[in-house]
Amino acid sequence: MKRFVILLMLVTMSSMDAQAIEWHDPDRGCGTLEGWSKTQRISDIPGCSGDLPKGAPAGEVALHDAKVNLAAAEKILDGNRTAGAQELIERAASTMNRAPSDPRVNWARPFYSSAADMLRKRLTKAAAL
């Protein structure tokens, strides 16, 4: 019985580690705070833009959806265009406003807000040209 309990604990712990790693996997388009701090590019913001595993937590889905919209807006602005960028930025902000209150989402909210503000400023400058 004792061996079974230890084995169960090891399997559970390894599963938890694997799940935590999924949300930091660069192959899934996951960014890090360090990357975001260095580049201020949406691809580097915490959260994943690639395919999420089936049954991903609602908070991770919200981060994903917001990041995809912000990245699309950034791509528009990088191409010296503005059409559609505002809608994408606002969609991302709305997604984050509706995101569940969980520790990871709450930790990421200020970075997403900062990213949306940064893109709004770029949009304002681009529209003035």
C-alpha positions in Angstrom: 0.0 0.0 0.0 2.8 2.4 0.9 4.5 1.8 -2.5 1.2 2.5 -4.2 0.8 5.8 -2.4 4.3 6.8 -3.2 3.9 5.9 -6.9 0.6 7.8 -7.0 2.3 10.9 -5.6 5.2 10.7 -8.1 2.8 10.3 -11.0 0.7 13.2 -9.8 3.7 15.4 -9.2 5.2 14.7 -12.6 1.8 15.4 -14.3 1.6 18.8 -12.5 5.2 19.6 -13.6 4.3 18.7 -17.2 1.1 20.9 -17.1 3.1 23.8 -15.7 5.7 23.5 -18.5 3.0 23.5 -21.2 2.3 27.2 -20.4 5.9 28.1 -20.8 6.7 26.1 -24.0 8.1 28.3 -26.7 7.0 25.8 -29.3 3.4 26.6 -28.3 4.1 30.3 -28.9 4.4 30.9 -25.1 6.2 34.0 -24.0 7.9 34.9 -20.8 8.2 38.0 -18.6 11.9 38.1 -19.4 11.3 38.1 -23.1 8.5 40.7 -22.9 10.7 43.0 -20.7 13.5 42.8 -23.3 11.5 43.2 -26.6 8.1 44.6 -25.8 6.9 42.4 -28.7 3.5 40.7 -28.4 5.0 37.3 -29.3 7.1 37.5 -26.1 4.2 38.4 -23.7 3.4 35.7 -21.2 0.7 33.4 -22.5 0.6 31.1 -25.5 -0.5 31.9 -29.0 -0.1 28.4 -30.5 -2.4 25.4 -30.1 -3.5 24.8 -26.6 -3.9 21.3 -25.2 -7.4 19.9 -25.0 -9.1 20.9 -21.8 -6.8 23.9 -21.2 -7.9 26.0 -18.2 -10.2 29.0 -19.0 -7.5 31.4 -17.9 -5.0 30.0 -20.4 -7.6 30.2 -23.1 -8.3 33.8 -22.3 -4.6 34.6 -22.3 -4.3 32.8 -25.7 -7.2 34.6 -27.3 -6.0 38.0 -26.1 -2.5 37.4 -27.2 -3.6 36.2 -30.7 -5.7 39.4 -31.1 -2.8 41.7 -29.9 -0.4 39.9 -32.2 -2.7 40.4 -35.1 -3.0 44.2 -34.3 0.8 44.4 -33.9 1.2 42.8 -37.4 -1.1 45.3 -38.9 0.8 48.2 -37.3 4.1 46.7 -38.3 2.9 46.7 -41.9 2.3 50.5 -41.7 -1.5 50.0 -41.8 -4.2 50.8 -39.3 -7.4 49.2 -40.6 -8.7 46.6 -38.1 -6.1 47.2 -35.4 -8.3 49.1 -33.1 -11.0 46.4 -33.1 -8.4 43.7 -32.4 -6.9 45.6 -29.5 -10.3 46.2 -28.0 -11.2 42.5 -28.5 -8.1 41.5 -26.6 -8.9 44.0 -23.8 -12.5 42.7 -23.6 -11.2 39.1 -23.4 -8.9 40.0 -20.5 -11.7 41.8 -18.7 -13.8 38.7 -18.9 -11.0 36.3 -18.0 -11.4 34.3 -14.8 -9.8 35.5 -11.7 -7.0 33.0 -11.2 -3.4 33.6 -10.0 -1.8 33.3 -13.5 -4.3 35.5 -15.2 -4.2 38.1 -12.5 -0.4 38.1 -12.6 -0.6 38.6 -16.4 -3.3 41.3 -16.6 -0.9 44.3 -16.1 1.3 43.0 -19.0 -1.7 42.7 -21.3 -3.0 46.1 -20.3 0.5 47.6 -21.0 0.6 45.8 -24.3 -2.8 47.1 -25.4 -1.8 50.7 -24.3 1.4 50.4 -26.3 -0.5 49.3 -29.4 -3.1 52.1 -28.9 -0.3 54.6 -28.9 1.3 53.2 -32.0 -2.1 53.3 -33.6 -2.7 56.9 -32.7 0.8 57.9 -34.1 0.2 55.9 -37.3 -3.3 57.5 -37.8 -1.8 60.9 -37.4 0.7 60.4 -40.3 
